[in-house]
Amino acid sequence: MKGKYRLLLPRLGSASGYSNGNIPEACLTTKEQLDFYNHLGSNQIEGFAPVSSLRLKGFLCSTQRKKRYDPSWNYSDDPSRPYTHPIHPYPAMMIPQVAGRLLDGYGKRNAVVLDPFCGSGTVLLEAVVRGHNAYGIDINPLSLLISKVKTTPLNPGLLEEELEKILKKTLSIKKIEYPQFPNIEYWFKPPVITKLAALKRVIETISDQDVRNFFKVVFSFTVRASSNTRNDEFKLYRMEEEKLKDFNPPVIEIFEERARRNISFMSELWSVAKDINPAVEILNEDTRHKTSVPSRKIDIVVTSPPYGDSKTTVAYGQFSRLSLQWLGFNGDAVKIDVHSLGGRLDVHNLQLVYSSPHLVEVLDSIEKIDKKRAREVMAFYIDLRKCFNELSRVIKKGGFLCMVVGNRTVKGVQLPTDEIVADFGETIGFKHVETIIRKIPNKRMPLKNSPTNKPGEVCSTMLEEYIVIMEKNN
Ligand SMILES: C[S@@+](CC[C@H](N)C(=O)[O-])C[C@H]1O[C@@H](n2cnc3c(N)ncnc32)[C@H](O)[C@@H]1O
């Protein structure tokens, strides 16, 4: 264990601008690190006190990383989402313009692209229309379904024909059994359940898997739109009783309208990509562990990881749960928020905190205010750091890692995630190239949150994003 810490120390130095390897005395000693680690390892969060005594602030002199605000990355006057980008909503989507520009700027011709947190597949689609091959990874089966459909060009004429058949068959079903999952009647009114069940049964009979998946995405959209949830929110909240009384969603019409819209999005993709035939591999795996992406296969990663743990930031699991249950997923597959970064504190890898002096410093500040929140924040970054091991394994020498992150605020302390991920990268074989700051012009992220988790107590969250670009050294 000691050897491990000794190795870490010089790297901490270089990550913070001490590139000549002279680490100031205020830096952590091995003993101090071990004391800290042992305290945390007791499974309590009592052990942060030693950190403040480490005088990390001195060590954390301002970094000299190249960072600039560039308004041309805002795209505030270009909200376009071409091709199949708009087929299904998803929380915290990247804007296609940013994904495309990163691929153009740092990806070579015929690159192999990876998005290790692919969400709804924005990066993958931008890769496909450029003729790149791509891998996408996500733990959320709904994200994989949307990504797959988004990146699979299908003949729109064929989809039109299939839609007519679905509508006819669905209307002819007279009797149907309800699917069984917990609280189904809390989230859907009985007439809605009957119609959704009929649609589902018909969609399942479509023999072509790609066509079937296309209509499953339309179905998932319909599930969301006809549920008793407040539809403008990503978290699962039931509509107010008053509103619910008059809520009688026209399920089949919603499905039909959405299908027609998605077919028109698909014709845009079909017109540019029908002859490209790109290879896109979409993996239901966990980026914290070794994935099936071959070593040194990837030329460029473009990605936006979650902004924090699902419980206190974006709840991908809650957003996806009803769709997944209707699509037949249950058990572990639906418990995405637990498997998401920071879902559980990995007590066996606490030492990874030391990959980033910036992280140690903010954990220390938050711990003084709220130990539990410090623990949650730590759990998230330890998981994110584990993903860097995997990224380092799969990216080629000279390949690029472009990570779009937000610096959210917890308990009034801003988390410098852009610096933290650059620290992580530098400890594991990447060189920081530059960080571009862009404003978030639309409302993809809540502009206010409740850092104290007390109702009514809000403060502004992220108004800008940081695009951190790193190059693989070896
Ligand atoms: C910010 S979203 C990505 C959004 C995406 N860029 C888009 O445009 O739709 C982050 C994604 O990371 C996924 N995720 C969380 N933990 C993960 C893990 N351990 N391994 C792989 N994916 C994970 C979430 O399910 C979510 O889809």
The ligand as a MOL file (V3000), in Angstrom:
LIG
                    3D

  0  0  0     0  0            999 V3000
M  V30 BEGIN CTAB
M  V30 COUNTS 27 29 0 0 0
M  V30 BEGIN ATOM
M  V30 1 C -25.0070 13.3540 -19.2040 0
M  V30 2 S -25.6510 11.8090 -19.6790 0 CHG=1
M  V30 3 C -25.0600 11.6480 -21.3020 0
M  V30 4 C -25.9330 12.3730 -22.2680 0
M  V30 5 C -25.4660 12.2420 -23.7110 0
M  V30 6 N -24.2510 12.9650 -23.9600 0
M  V30 7 C -26.5420 12.7030 -24.6610 0
M  V30 8 O -26.3190 13.6110 -25.4490 0
M  V30 9 O -27.6660 12.1600 -24.5850 0 CHG=-1
M  V30 10 C -24.6980 10.6760 -18.7580 0
M  V30 11 C -25.0020 9.2050 -19.0010 0
M  V30 12 O -24.0830 8.4390 -18.2200 0
M  V30 13 C -24.7240 7.2150 -17.9200 0
M  V30 14 N -23.9760 6.5280 -16.8420 0
M  V30 15 C -24.0150 6.7710 -15.5110 0
M  V30 16 N -23.2000 5.9420 -14.8630 0
M  V30 17 C -22.5960 5.1510 -15.8070 0
M  V30 18 C -21.6350 4.1110 -15.7570 0
M  V30 19 N -21.1580 3.6920 -14.5920 0
M  V30 20 N -21.2360 3.5410 -16.9220 0
M  V30 21 C -21.7570 3.9550 -18.1100 0
M  V30 22 N -22.6910 4.9400 -18.2110 0
M  V30 23 C -23.1010 5.5310 -17.0760 0
M  V30 24 C -26.1440 7.6300 -17.5760 0
M  V30 25 O -27.0400 6.5300 -17.6860 0
M  V30 26 C -26.3900 8.7170 -18.6150 0
M  V30 27 O -27.0300 8.1800 -19.7440 0
M  V30 END ATOM
M  V30 BEGIN BOND
M  V30 1 1 1 2
M  V30 2 1 2 3
M  V30 3 1 2 10
M  V30 4 1 3 4
M  V30 5 1 4 5
M  V30 6 1 5 6
M  V30 7 1 5 7
M  V30 8 2 7 8
M  V30 9 1 7 9
M  V30 10 1 10 11
M  V30 11 1 11 12
M  V30 12 1 11 26
M  V30 13 1 12 13
M  V30 14 1 13 14
M  V30 15 1 13 24
M  V30 16 1 14 15
M  V30 17 1 14 23
M  V30 18 2 15 16
M  V30 19 1 16 17
M  V30 20 1 17 18
M  V30 21 2 17 23
M  V30 22 1 18 19
M  V30 23 2 18 20
M  V30 24 1 20 21
M  V30 25 2 21 22
M  V30 26 1 22 23
M  V30 27 1 24 25
M  V30 28 1 24 26
M  V30 29 1 26 27
M  V30 END BOND
M  V30 END CTAB
M  END
